[in-house]
Amino acid sequence: MALRFEVGPLTCLVTFTFLVLGRFNRARAAQLTLPHFVSQTPLFMPVGTQGTIKGLTTSQLEEIGAQIILGNTYHLALRPTSELIDELGGLHKFMNWPRAMLTDSGGFQMVSLLHLADITEKGVTFQSPVDGKPMLLTPEESIQIQNRIGADIIMALDDVVKTTITGPRIEEAMYRTLRWIDRCIEAHTRPHEQNLFGIVQGGLDPVLRDICVKGLVDRNLPGYAIGGLAGGEDKDSFWRVVAQCTASLPENKPRYVMGVGYPLDIVVCSSLGADMYDCVYPTRTARFGTALVPEGVLKLKQRAMADDTRPIDPTCACMVCKNYTRAYIHCLVTKDAMGSQLLSYHNLYYMMQLSRNLHSAIVEGRFPDVFDQVNYMYLSNLYALGLGLGVKVFPKGDVPEWVCNAMEVAGIDISSCCAPFPSSKD
């Protein structure tokens, strides 16, 4: 089905629908139809920096239930180049991925990974990692690169500022982000095939966030991202920005919280009405020998794992937990790439299962029944919407104050397992 969007001077047909299937207060489960795949939200997107999730094949990603993969525009533009990807039929064909893809704008990598980056009204000037020469990424060039790559969702170039920075730079970046979105819209040559999302900036300032949300919503984009978070701010500030933005963004458009990958953060953000997430955390932590489990994390490098014949997680149905022991993976993680590959598979399966559980719990309306019936310990183990989501990181009921506050705003009562804390900072 195609929806008609009027975006500035453009009126275009987009292969894109967002249908809300169920709600519980602010949380919602939806069906997101994109050119290459029909996805279910809430959803987590694995990050494939250069057209690959390290250590996994695209068949394995399908097997674990990945719906959308994120590609990095900056890295793909450097190697193998967007021109080559375009010549070979686009990134989907190039990497043999039949489902949906999202590409970022490249701006975050410019600022966070490179030295001597300079942001002006024209764009981002940075030092080439290839030959050291100055290069310029403009909003127009970012969109042109993403048009050649061919992802289902493309991101506008924004002025990226860490939330830990204060002062006039935050306001400057927010207004520049709004000016740049118009240049991105104008440069977008494939609106009927690729869906352009805008990014809400404004740091931790609620007034600036409101201005940015209103400006982007006025442009009637297919979807919206909440940017500038997961960069060192305290958790109390983090959830409040998410809550503010999700409350103001359109009900009929997807909301994407960028850079969020901790299971607890995803549960809280979903409770507040967010739909999409991405992060390198599940695969990066796998390469350090750490597995995601309902109790939190399991460090396979520890000596205690050397003779442990149990699977990583006895409750997990993934291929790794069905076939390999902790002892075997312990033997691999420090010596063989196979160890990080197995842990990456398990960790991404864990994230996909969390997404599926969130979706089904909301659609099936199990919130009221569960909260009426659970006792103190059960609720503390399953505080993450209380619905068997597989997150049990606070078995004693000592849920952090910021989580309790966020859930209260989300309309989810977990007061019985929220102990008083002296500080809301995590």
VENZIMO-V667315 format. One record per backbone hydrogen bond with DSSP energy under -0.5 kcal/mol. NH is the residue of the N-H (numbers start at 0). CO is the residue of the C=O. E is the energy in kcal/mol with one decimal. If there is no record, write none. Layout:
nh | co | e
NH | CO | E
NH | CO | E
This chain:
nh | co | e
2 | 13 | -2.0
4 | 2 | -0.6
4 | 11 | -2.1
6 | 4 | -0.7
6 | 9 | -2.7
7 | 5 | -0.6
9 | 6 | -2.8
11 | 4 | -2.2
13 | 2 | -2.3
14 | 191 | -0.8
15 | 0 | -0.6
15 | 13 | -2.0
16 | 32 | -1.5
18 | 30 | -2.5
19 | 17 | -0.6
20 | 28 | -2.8
21 | 28 | -1.7
23 | 26 | -2.4
25 | 409 | -1.0
26 | 23 | -1.9
28 | 21 | -2.6
29 | 40 | -0.9
30 | 18 | -2.7
31 | 29 | -0.5
31 | 38 | -2.8
32 | 16 | -2.5
32 | 30 | -0.7
33 | 31 | -0.6
33 | 36 | -2.6
38 | 31 | -3.2
38 | 36 | -0.7
40 | 29 | -2.9
41 | 274 | -0.6
42 | 274 | -2.5
44 | 276 | -2.8
45 | 43 | -0.6
45 | 67 | -0.5
46 | 278 | -0.5
47 | 45 | -0.6
47 | 69 | -3.7
48 | 46 | -0.7
50 | 47 | -1.4
53 | 51 | -0.7
55 | 52 | -2.5
60 | 56 | -1.8
61 | 57 | -2.1
62 | 58 | -2.2
63 | 59 | -2.0
64 | 60 | -0.7
64 | 61 | -0.8
65 | 60 | -2.5
68 | 99 | -1.7
69 | 45 | -2.8
70 | 101 | -3.0
71 | 47 | -0.6
71 | 48 | -1.2
72 | 70 | -0.7
75 | 71 | -2.5
76 | 72 | -2.4
77 | 73 | -1.4
78 | 74 | -2.5
80 | 75 | -2.3
84 | 80 | -1.9
85 | 81 | -2.4
86 | 82 | -2.3
87 | 83 | -1.9
88 | 85 | -1.6
89 | 84 | -2.9
90 | 148 | -2.9
93 | 89 | -2.5
94 | 90 | -2.5
95 | 91 | -0.6
96 | 91 | -2.5
97 | 95 | -0.5
99 | 66 | -1.2
101 | 68 | -2.4
102 | 152 | -2.2
103 | 70 | -1.8
109 | 105 | -1.6
110 | 106 | -1.9
111 | 107 | -2.8
112 | 108 | -2.1
113 | 108 | -0.6
113 | 109 | -0.7
116 | 113 | -0.5
117 | 124 | -3.1
119 | 117 | -0.5
119 | 122 | -2.7
123 | 136 | -3.0
124 | 117 | -3.3
124 | 122 | -0.6
125 | 134 | -2.8
126 | 114 | -0.9
127 | 125 | -0.5
127 | 132 | -3.0
131 | 127 | -1.7
134 | 125 | -3.2
136 | 123 | -2.8
137 | 135 | -0.6
141 | 137 | -2.5
142 | 138 | -1.9
143 | 139 | -2.4
144 | 140 | -2.6
145 | 141 | -2.1
146 | 142 | -2.7
147 | 143 | -1.8
148 | 144 | -2.1
149 | 145 | -2.4
150 | 145 | -0.6
151 | 100 | -0.9
152 | 100 | -1.9
153 | 194 | -2.4
154 | 102 | -1.2
155 | 196 | -2.1
159 | 157 | -1.0
164 | 161 | -1.6
169 | 166 | -1.4
170 | 166 | -0.7
171 | 167 | -2.5
172 | 168 | -2.3
173 | 169 | -2.0
174 | 170 | -2.3
175 | 171 | -2.2
176 | 172 | -2.3
177 | 173 | -1.6
178 | 174 | -1.9
179 | 175 | -2.8
180 | 176 | -1.5
181 | 177 | -0.9
182 | 178 | -1.0
183 | 179 | -2.3
184 | 180 | -2.5
185 | 181 | -2.1
186 | 182 | -1.7
187 | 183 | -1.2
187 | 184 | -0.5
188 | 186 | -0.6
192 | 189 | -1.7
193 | 189 | -2.6
194 | 151 | -2.9
195 | 193 | -0.6
196 | 153 | -2.6
196 | 194 | -0.5
197 | 222 | -1.5
199 | 224 | -3.4
200 | 198 | -0.5
204 | 201 | -1.7
205 | 203 | -0.7
208 | 204 | -2.4
209 | 205 | -2.1
210 | 206 | -2.1
211 | 207 | -2.3
212 | 208 | -2.7
213 | 209 | -2.5
214 | 210 | -2.3
215 | 211 | -2.4
216 | 212 | -2.8
217 | 213 | -2.2
218 | 214 | -0.5
218 | 215 | -1.1
219 | 216 | -1.8
220 | 215 | -0.5
221 | 195 | -0.7
222 | 195 | -0.7
223 | 253 | -2.1
224 | 197 | -3.0
225 | 255 | -3.2
226 | 199 | -2.0
226 | 224 | -0.7
237 | 233 | -2.2
238 | 234 | -2.4
239 | 235 | -1.3
240 | 236 | -2.0
241 | 237 | -1.9
242 | 238 | -2.9
243 | 239 | -2.3
244 | 240 | -2.5
245 | 241 | -2.7
246 | 242 | -1.6
247 | 243 | -0.9
247 | 244 | -0.8
248 | 244 | -2.0
252 | 249 | -1.0
253 | 221 | -0.6
255 | 223 | -2.4
256 | 254 | -0.5
256 | 275 | -2.5
257 | 225 | -1.8
257 | 255 | -0.8
259 | 256 | -0.9
260 | 258 | -0.5
265 | 261 | -2.2
266 | 262 | -2.2
267 | 263 | -2.4
268 | 264 | -2.8
269 | 265 | -2.5
270 | 266 | -2.0
271 | 267 | -1.2
272 | 269 | -1.4
273 | 268 | -2.3
274 | 254 | -2.6
275 | 254 | -1.9
276 | 42 | -1.4
277 | 256 | -0.7
278 | 44 | -0.9
282 | 279 | -0.5
283 | 279 | -3.1
284 | 280 | -2.8
285 | 281 | -0.7
286 | 282 | -1.6
287 | 283 | -0.6
287 | 284 | -0.6
288 | 285 | -2.0
289 | 284 | -2.1
290 | 297 | -3.0
292 | 295 | -1.8
295 | 292 | -2.2
297 | 290 | -2.6
299 | 288 | -2.5
299 | 297 | -0.9
300 | 288 | -0.5
301 | 298 | -1.3
304 | 301 | -1.9
305 | 302 | -1.9
307 | 304 | -1.4
308 | 306 | -0.7
315 | 312 | -2.1
321 | 317 | -1.7
322 | 318 | -1.1
323 | 319 | -2.4
325 | 309 | -2.7
326 | 307 | -2.2
328 | 324 | -2.0
329 | 325 | -2.7
330 | 326 | -1.8
331 | 327 | -1.1
332 | 328 | -2.6
333 | 329 | -0.6
334 | 331 | -1.8
335 | 331 | -3.3
338 | 335 | -1.6
339 | 335 | -0.6
340 | 336 | -1.9
341 | 337 | -2.5
342 | 338 | -2.2
343 | 339 | -2.3
344 | 340 | -2.2
345 | 341 | -2.4
346 | 342 | -3.0
347 | 343 | -2.4
348 | 344 | -2.2
349 | 345 | -2.6
350 | 346 | -1.9
351 | 347 | -2.5
352 | 348 | -2.8
353 | 349 | -2.2
354 | 350 | -2.0
355 | 351 | -2.5
356 | 352 | -2.7
357 | 353 | -2.4
358 | 354 | -2.4
359 | 355 | -2.7
360 | 356 | -2.3
361 | 357 | -1.8
362 | 358 | -2.5
363 | 359 | -2.6
364 | 361 | -0.9
365 | 360 | -1.7
369 | 365 | -1.9
370 | 366 | -2.5
371 | 367 | -1.6
372 | 368 | -1.4
373 | 369 | -2.3
378 | 374 | -2.6
379 | 375 | -2.3
380 | 376 | -2.1
381 | 377 | -2.0
382 | 379 | -0.7
384 | 382 | -2.9
385 | 381 | -1.6
386 | 383 | -0.8
391 | 293 | -5.1
391 | 389 | -0.5
396 | 393 | -1.9
398 | 396 | -1.9
398 | 416 | -1.5
403 | 399 | -1.9
404 | 400 | -2.7
405 | 401 | -2.3
406 | 402 | -2.8
407 | 403 | -1.9
408 | 404 | -1.9
409 | 405 | -2.0
410 | 406 | -0.5
410 | 407 | -1.0
411 | 406 | -3.1
412 | 410 | -0.5
413 | 411 | -0.8
416 | 413 | -1.8
417 | 414 | -1.3
418 | 416 | -0.7
